[in-house]
Amino acid sequence: MPTISITSTLAIDASEVELTSIRAQGSGGQNVNKVSNAVHLRFDISASSLPESYKTRLLALHDQRLTEDGVLVIKAQEFRSLEKNREAALERLAEIIRAAGVVQKKRRPTQPSKAARKRRVESKVRQGRTKALRRKPDE
């Protein structure tokens, strides 16, 4: 069975992806009523062979293409040929899965250094002196 390569170490089986030909929206002249050249790609995340870490991150996405059942739906219609739209949909799926594979680094809260705090206070004092010189003298 053919596989869809995601990364050098990760691939999914082509049978896990459901591709459906549909009519593209928008203008297309007389050809638009005859030819189904847009592609609907459906990928069931929970039933896939992806590692659990990928599944968890994909299902946690707040993406309008993700249904409540955990099915990712991608519509490709930017090209006039069905084959190019099929390739574009598969490439978009691979990009989404690759993005889910990237683990965000945890942010460690830091505090300003002692020297940085000292510089900040000194600049405030300097600014205060400058403003004090602008005041009218007390009589």
Secondary structure, DSSP 8 states (H G I E B T S, - for coil): --EEE-SSS-EEEGGGEEEEEE---S--GGGGGT---EEEEEEESTTSSS-HHHHHHHHT---TTB-TTSEEEEEE-SSSSHHHHHHHHHHHHHHHHHHHHS-----------HHHHHHHHHHHHHHHHHHHHHS----
